[in-house]
Amino acid sequence: MSEATPAEPSPGAPRRRRPWLAAPLSLLWPGAGQLYNGEACKALAVFAAWATLACVLVGFSIVAVPGPTTIVVLYVLVALILGVLLYGVGDAFRQARRLKAVVLKRYQRA
């Protein structure tokens, strides 16, 4: 008797995108939800914006002179970082819901 193995879809078959997976991926690593959805350029842009702002925040906090202006600038930078992060999460969720199913690209196969 042969054992029944579940049939795996072929590599070219469309795969359903799951919004509940795309959003946490972007929350854990900015841009990962966009990669999951097949939007490599947008993933790179989201990650680059997040990483640039994070580096500016770290650099500014190292060289800044304590004072009220410094605190305002730090709050603005943190707000921008959170804004980019939340944009990435929301965009990944919306796109995954809108796409339904896509043919996986080479970098999406794991």
Residue pairs with C-beta under 8 A, 6 or more apart in sequence:
9 15
11 104
11 109
12 103
13 103
14 101
14 102
14 103
15 101
15 102
15 103
15 104
16 100
16 101
17 36
17 37
17 95
17 96
17 97
17 99
17 100
17 101
17 102
18 96
19 92
19 93
19 94
19 96
19 97
21 36
21 96
22 33
22 36
22 37
22 92
22 93
22 95
22 96
23 33
23 89
23 90
23 92
23 93
23 96
24 33
25 32
25 33
25 35
25 36
25 92
26 32
26 33
26 34
26 46
26 85
26 88
26 89
26 91
26 92
26 93
27 33
27 85
27 89
29 47
30 46
30 47
30 50
30 51
30 84
30 85
30 88
31 42
31 43
31 44
31 45
31 46
31 47
31 50
31 88
32 43
32 92
33 43
33 88
33 89
33 91
33 92
33 93
33 95
33 96
34 40
34 42
34 43
34 46
34 88
34 91
34 92
34 95
35 43
35 107
35 108
36 92
36 96
36 108
37 92
37 95
37 96
37 99
37 102
38 99
38 102
38 104
38 105
38 108
39 95
40 105
40 107
42 91
46 84
46 87
46 88
46 91
49 84
50 81
50 84
50 85
50 88
53 77
53 80
53 81
53 84
54 81
56 77
57 74
57 77
57 78
57 81
60 73
60 74
60 77
61 74
64 70
64 73
64 74
